[in-house]
C-alpha cells in the first residue's frame, strides 16, 4: 500500500533529532512515524546529502543490452526476417524455433 510522501517539516525534525544524538526508536515514538521510515530518511540524508524525494531513473527497458545486440545481429544476417520469426528466434544466432524443435538457449522476448 502506498502512503503519502513525508512533509519537509517532518523530515527536517527527524534530521535535527538525529543530529542531536537521539536513537531511531525515540525519534519514532516522539514523531509517531515507523522506525523504518526514520531509518530510511536518515540513510538517504547520509548517502545523498538530502532528505528530499529523489528522481527515479525512469521506466526500465524491456530489452537488455544482450537482447538488443542479438536482435541487431539477426536482422543484419537476415534482412527479410518477419516480426513473427523474430519472436521465435533462438539466441544462438543460427536457428529459429519450429513446431517441434526447441533450441537450447531461451528465445528473445
Secondary structure, 3 states (H helix, E strand, C coil): CCCCCCCHHHHHHHHHHHHCCCCHHHHHHHHCCCHHHHHHHHHHHHHHCCCCCCCCCCCCCCCCHHHHHHHHHHHHHCCCCCHHHHHCEECCCCCECCCCCCCCCCECC
